[in-house]
Amino acid sequence: MDKNKPDNISEYKKWLKDKHKIDVDDRTRTYYESVAHKIRTDFNISLFWQTLTQQLERIGQEYYLNTKYYLFTEDRAPELILKPFDSFMLKSFRHNIINNKNWPKEPVDGWILPNNWFVKTNDIVRTCFVVKYLDGISFLLSKIQNICKDNGLTCDVDFEAKEEGYYAAHVSIRFQCEIPRKDWDTEKINTVIELQVTTQLQEVIRKLLHKYYEQSRKRIAPDELKWQWDYKSDEFSANYLGHILHYVEGMIMDVRDKQEGKKK
């Protein structure tokens, strides 16, 4: 074990001060929160977001006409969420320290520090669309990608499938906005807004698993016994439930498609 490697947030903040001359204090938190609010405000009034939210009803109607099933669990657009400062610090801790295979040198894609963290952190502003069925994810993604293209925005799609039983599609949208600087001036940056698309069942599992994800992300050393073999652990039950429900969703789609085939 490297004695100089931080193994908790307190030690990480000390490392930031000693190595990079960065003080993480109340002013850092206040500045982060003001910038995060500005990013959300700009994205909320952007032509892309206004277009997407206004078209959700039409998108839902198109899906219904194609499948005879409803697409969304709710008719209204989801709320744009800000990443809390403590969660943000934990993410930079994971990037710079926990998951850094080059330690003590910088990660392959560089340090995440105050001079770049609004550009390199991909979910300071995020939201999650919840659809009822598995095929609704790809259907909605195609609409989001088209609206991005129409508005000149770059987006990347990643279908996540984690061993902990987490399944969701993530759309990373590169978005330019003007943010305040600490010297009271402003600057334009290209940040990333994250739109998640998941199913109703997976959203329930995501909320159940959230505390386990947070606990595992803080660990420096791996557990002596992998959760897959610790059948008495909470992780074993919750994580495999995520995999089982994903399988069930696939079976639901299979039955639905076969019924539609018989009707035809």
Contacts in CASP RR format, 6 or more apart in sequence:
PFRMAT RR
TARGET T0000
AUTHOR 0000-0000-0000
METHOD contacts of the structure
MODEL  1
MDKNKPDNISEYKKWLKDKHKIDVDDRTRTYYESVAHKIRTDFNISLFWQ
TLTQQLERIGQEYYLNTKYYLFTEDRAPELILKPFDSFMLKSFRHNIINN
KNWPKEPVDGWILPNNWFVKTNDIVRTCFVVKYLDGISFLLSKIQNICKD
NGLTCDVDFEAKEEGYYAAHVSIRFQCEIPRKDWDTEKINTVIELQVTTQ
LQEVIRKLLHKYYEQSRKRIAPDELKWQWDYKSDEFSANYLGHILHYVEG
MIMDVRDKQEGKKK
1 221 0 8 1.000
2 103 0 8 1.000
2 104 0 8 1.000
4 104 0 8 1.000
5 97 0 8 1.000
5 103 0 8 1.000
5 104 0 8 1.000
5 220 0 8 1.000
6 12 0 8 1.000
6 14 0 8 1.000
6 15 0 8 1.000
6 93 0 8 1.000
6 97 0 8 1.000
7 220 0 8 1.000
8 218 0 8 1.000
9 89 0 8 1.000
9 90 0 8 1.000
9 93 0 8 1.000
12 89 0 8 1.000
12 93 0 8 1.000
12 96 0 8 1.000
12 97 0 8 1.000
13 24 0 8 1.000
13 89 0 8 1.000
15 97 0 8 1.000
16 22 0 8 1.000
16 23 0 8 1.000
16 24 0 8 1.000
16 113 0 8 1.000
17 23 0 8 1.000
17 24 0 8 1.000
20 111 0 8 1.000
20 113 0 8 1.000
22 113 0 8 1.000
22 114 0 8 1.000
24 89 0 8 1.000
28 114 0 8 1.000
29 85 0 8 1.000
31 182 0 8 1.000
32 85 0 8 1.000
32 88 0 8 1.000
33 82 0 8 1.000
33 85 0 8 1.000
34 180 0 8 1.000
35 118 0 8 1.000
35 179 0 8 1.000
35 180 0 8 1.000
36 82 0 8 1.000
36 83 0 8 1.000
36 124 0 8 1.000
36 125 0 8 1.000
37 82 0 8 1.000
38 177 0 8 1.000
38 178 0 8 1.000
38 179 0 8 1.000
38 180 0 8 1.000
39 118 0 8 1.000
39 124 0 8 1.000
39 125 0 8 1.000
39 175 0 8 1.000
39 177 0 8 1.000
39 179 0 8 1.000
39 191 0 8 1.000
39 193 0 8 1.000
40 80 0 8 1.000
40 82 0 8 1.000
40 125 0 8 1.000
42 175 0 8 1.000
42 177 0 8 1.000
42 178 0 8 1.000
43 49 0 8 1.000
43 80 0 8 1.000
43 125 0 8 1.000
43 175 0 8 1.000
43 177 0 8 1.000
43 193 0 8 1.000
44 80 0 8 1.000
46 151 0 8 1.000
46 175 0 8 1.000
47 151 0 8 1.000
48 147 0 8 1.000
48 148 0 8 1.000
48 151 0 8 1.000
48 153 0 8 1.000
48 173 0 8 1.000
48 175 0 8 1.000
49 80 0 8 1.000
51 147 0 8 1.000
51 150 0 8 1.000
51 151 0 8 1.000
52 77 0 8 1.000
52 143 0 8 1.000
52 144 0 8 1.000
52 147 0 8 1.000
53 77 0 8 1.000
55 143 0 8 1.000
55 147 0 8 1.000
56 72 0 8 1.000
56 75 0 8 1.000
56 77 0 8 1.000
57 75 0 8 1.000
59 71 0 8 1.000
59 139 0 8 1.000
59 140 0 8 1.000
59 143 0 8 1.000
60 70 0 8 1.000
60 71 0 8 1.000
60 72 0 8 1.000
63 69 0 8 1.000
63 70 0 8 1.000
63 71 0 8 1.000
63 136 0 8 1.000
63 139 0 8 1.000
64 70 0 8 1.000
64 71 0 8 1.000
67 133 0 8 1.000
67 135 0 8 1.000
67 256 0 8 1.000
67 260 0 8 1.000
69 132 0 8 1.000
69 133 0 8 1.000
69 256 0 8 1.000
70 132 0 8 1.000
71 131 0 8 1.000
71 132 0 8 1.000
71 133 0 8 1.000
71 136 0 8 1.000
71 139 0 8 1.000
71 140 0 8 1.000
72 129 0 8 1.000
72 130 0 8 1.000
72 131 0 8 1.000
72 132 0 8 1.000
73 130 0 8 1.000
73 131 0 8 1.000
73 132 0 8 1.000
73 200 0 8 1.000
74 130 0 8 1.000
78 127 0 8 1.000
78 128 0 8 1.000
78 129 0 8 1.000
78 130 0 8 1.000
79 127 0 8 1.000
80 125 0 8 1.000
80 126 0 8 1.000
80 127 0 8 1.000
81 125 0 8 1.000
81 126 0 8 1.000
81 127 0 8 1.000
82 124 0 8 1.000
82 125 0 8 1.000
83 91 0 8 1.000
83 121 0 8 1.000
83 123 0 8 1.000
83 124 0 8 1.000
83 125 0 8 1.000
83 126 0 8 1.000
88 117 0 8 1.000
88 121 0 8 1.000
88 124 0 8 1.000
90 214 0 8 1.000
90 217 0 8 1.000
90 218 0 8 1.000
91 112 0 8 1.000
91 121 0 8 1.000
92 112 0 8 1.000
92 113 0 8 1.000
92 117 0 8 1.000
92 121 0 8 1.000
94 217 0 8 1.000
95 107 0 8 1.000
95 112 0 8 1.000
96 106 0 8 1.000
96 107 0 8 1.000
96 111 0 8 1.000
96 112 0 8 1.000
97 103 0 8 1.000
97 220 0 8 1.000
98 217 0 8 1.000
98 218 0 8 1.000
98 219 0 8 1.000
98 220 0 8 1.000
99 107 0 8 1.000
100 106 0 8 1.000
100 107 0 8 1.000
101 107 0 8 1.000
101 108 0 8 1.000
102 108 0 8 1.000
109 120 0 8 1.000
112 120 0 8 1.000
112 121 0 8 1.000
118 124 0 8 1.000
118 179 0 8 1.000
118 189 0 8 1.000
118 191 0 8 1.000
119 189 0 8 1.000
119 190 0 8 1.000
119 191 0 8 1.000
119 192 0 8 1.000
121 191 0 8 1.000
121 192 0 8 1.000
122 172 0 8 1.000
122 192 0 8 1.000
122 194 0 8 1.000
123 192 0 8 1.000
123 194 0 8 1.000
124 191 0 8 1.000
124 192 0 8 1.000
125 191 0 8 1.000
125 193 0 8 1.000
125 194 0 8 1.000
126 193 0 8 1.000
126 194 0 8 1.000
126 195 0 8 1.000
126 196 0 8 1.000
127 194 0 8 1.000
127 195 0 8 1.000
127 196 0 8 1.000
128 168 0 8 1.000
128 195 0 8 1.000
128 196 0 8 1.000
128 197 0 8 1.000
128 198 0 8 1.000
128 203 0 8 1.000
129 140 0 8 1.000
129 195 0 8 1.000
129 196 0 8 1.000
129 197 0 8 1.000
129 198 0 8 1.000
130 198 0 8 1.000
130 199 0 8 1.000
130 200 0 8 1.000
130 203 0 8 1.000
131 137 0 8 1.000
131 139 0 8 1.000
131 140 0 8 1.000
131 197 0 8 1.000
131 198 0 8 1.000
131 199 0 8 1.000
131 200 0 8 1.000
132 199 0 8 1.000
132 200 0 8 1.000
133 199 0 8 1.000
133 249 0 8 1.000
133 252 0 8 1.000
133 253 0 8 1.000
133 256 0 8 1.000
134 199 0 8 1.000
134 249 0 8 1.000
134 250 0 8 1.000
134 252 0 8 1.000
134 253 0 8 1.000
135 253 0 8 1.000
136 197 0 8 1.000
136 199 0 8 1.000
137 169 0 8 1.000
137 197 0 8 1.000
137 198 0 8 1.000
137 199 0 8 1.000
138 169 0 8 1.000
140 197 0 8 1.000
141 157 0 8 1.000
141 169 0 8 1.000
141 171 0 8 1.000
141 197 0 8 1.000
144 155 0 8 1.000
144 171 0 8 1.000
144 195 0 8 1.000
144 197 0 8 1.000
145 155 0 8 1.000
145 157 0 8 1.000
145 171 0 8 1.000
148 154 0 8 1.000
148 155 0 8 1.000
148 173 0 8 1.000
153 173 0 8 1.000
153 174 0 8 1.000
153 175 0 8 1.000
154 173 0 8 1.000
154 174 0 8 1.000
155 171 0 8 1.000
155 172 0 8 1.000
155 173 0 8 1.000
155 174 0 8 1.000
156 171 0 8 1.000
156 172 0 8 1.000
157 169 0 8 1.000
157 170 0 8 1.000
157 171 0 8 1.000
157 172 0 8 1.000
158 169 0 8 1.000
158 170 0 8 1.000
158 172 0 8 1.000
159 169 0 8 1.000
160 166 0 8 1.000
160 167 0 8 1.000
160 168 0 8 1.000
160 169 0 8 1.000
160 170 0 8 1.000
161 167 0 8 1.000
163 228 0 8 1.000
163 239 0 8 1.000
164 209 0 8 1.000
164 212 0 8 1.000
164 213 0 8 1.000
164 216 0 8 1.000
164 227 0 8 1.000
164 235 0 8 1.000
164 239 0 8 1.000
165 205 0 8 1.000
165 209 0 8 1.000
165 239 0 8 1.000
165 240 0 8 1.000
165 241 0 8 1.000
165 242 0 8 1.000
165 243 0 8 1.000
165 246 0 8 1.000
166 202 0 8 1.000
166 205 0 8 1.000
166 206 0 8 1.000
166 209 0 8 1.000
166 213 0 8 1.000
166 242 0 8 1.000
167 198 0 8 1.000
167 199 0 8 1.000
167 202 0 8 1.000
167 242 0 8 1.000
167 246 0 8 1.000
168 196 0 8 1.000
168 197 0 8 1.000
168 198 0 8 1.000
168 202 0 8 1.000
168 206 0 8 1.000
169 196 0 8 1.000
169 197 0 8 1.000
169 198 0 8 1.000
170 194 0 8 1.000
170 195 0 8 1.000
170 196 0 8 1.000
171 194 0 8 1.000
171 195 0 8 1.000
171 196 0 8 1.000
171 197 0 8 1.000
172 192 0 8 1.000
172 193 0 8 1.000
172 194 0 8 1.000
173 192 0 8 1.000
173 193 0 8 1.000
173 194 0 8 1.000
173 195 0 8 1.000
174 190 0 8 1.000
174 191 0 8 1.000
174 192 0 8 1.000
175 190 0 8 1.000
175 191 0 8 1.000
175 192 0 8 1.000
175 193 0 8 1.000
176 188 0 8 1.000
176 189 0 8 1.000
176 190 0 8 1.000
176 191 0 8 1.000
177 188 0 8 1.000
177 189 0 8 1.000
177 191 0 8 1.000
178 186 0 8 1.000
178 187 0 8 1.000
178 188 0 8 1.000
178 189 0 8 1.000
179 186 0 8 1.000
179 187 0 8 1.000
179 188 0 8 1.000
179 189 0 8 1.000
180 186 0 8 1.000
181 187 0 8 1.000
198 206 0 8 1.000
199 249 0 8 1.000
201 245 0 8 1.000
201 248 0 8 1.000
201 249 0 8 1.000
202 242 0 8 1.000
202 245 0 8 1.000
202 246 0 8 1.000
202 249 0 8 1.000
205 238 0 8 1.000
205 241 0 8 1.000
205 242 0 8 1.000
205 245 0 8 1.000
208 238 0 8 1.000
208 241 0 8 1.000
209 238 0 8 1.000
209 239 0 8 1.000
209 242 0 8 1.000
212 234 0 8 1.000
212 235 0 8 1.000
212 238 0 8 1.000
212 239 0 8 1.000
223 230 0 8 1.000
227 233 0 8 1.000
227 235 0 8 1.000
227 236 0 8 1.000
227 239 0 8 1.000
228 236 0 8 1.000
230 236 0 8 1.000
END
